Amino acid sequence: MTNRIAIVDTETTGLTPKRGARVIQIGIVIIINGKIQEKYESLINSVGYMPVKAQAVHHISMAMLRNAPESYQIWPRIIGVIGTSPVVSHNARFEKLFLEYEYAAVGRRFTNQCYCTLELARRRYRLRNYKLRTVGQALLKYSCDIYKQHRALSDALLTANIWLAMTGNAKNICTSVSFNRETIRNFIDFDI
């Protein structure tokens, strides 16, 4: 039996879909049997404007989204990539809110089991804070500066490595973030 987990991170236009915020970038890292096997990322053209505060966090502009796949095009493919796998995120409550909203927008229901590296870190470790990079540096024992903060795939990869460290698979941690653009293009280019 294959042990498959989807590590998911999103960049959004705000803090809650209840106030109109949407997902504008998603990064997914697939772990199979304790090893990182696949990486996916996509920008998502799902908004008419970008709030200045949101752009200040993730530096994603409307110009960057202009040629990205639209929400209705990409979410069925994203759902296919995630499948029924358990989803792991850093701050899973936040990610789950957006996943539930985006799944519902294309007539689907998000029912995957979720795990949170933020909550696990709070229970297991005494750290100065529980931000993604702080947890990563504490567990991975190397600088997390190689990860581009507030970009979905980079944050998903850091979360995946944290998950591997937390679950005793530290030997499988990926220390390279040099992504091959041919294999990590928009989901539209993948045959899923």
HUQUIJO-V400061 format. One line per field, one symbol per residue. phi: phi as a letter, one per 40 degrees, with the letter a starting at -180 (. if undefined). burial: # if it has 16 or more other C-alpha atoms within 10 Angstrom, else .. A space follows every 50 residues. Layout:
phi = ???
burial = ???
//
This chain:
phi = .ccbbbcbbbbbcacaccbgcbcbabbbbcbbfgbcbabbaacbcbbcab ddcccccbfcbccccdccccdccccdccdcccfccdbbacgcdcccdccd cccccbgbbcbccbbbccccccccbbbcabcdccccccccgacccccccg bdccccccccccdcccbgbdcbccbbbcccccbbcdddcccb
burial = ...###########.##...###########..###..#########..# ...##..#.###..#..####..##.###.##..########..##.### ###......#.#.#####..#........#.##.##.###...#..#.## ################...#..#..........####.....
//
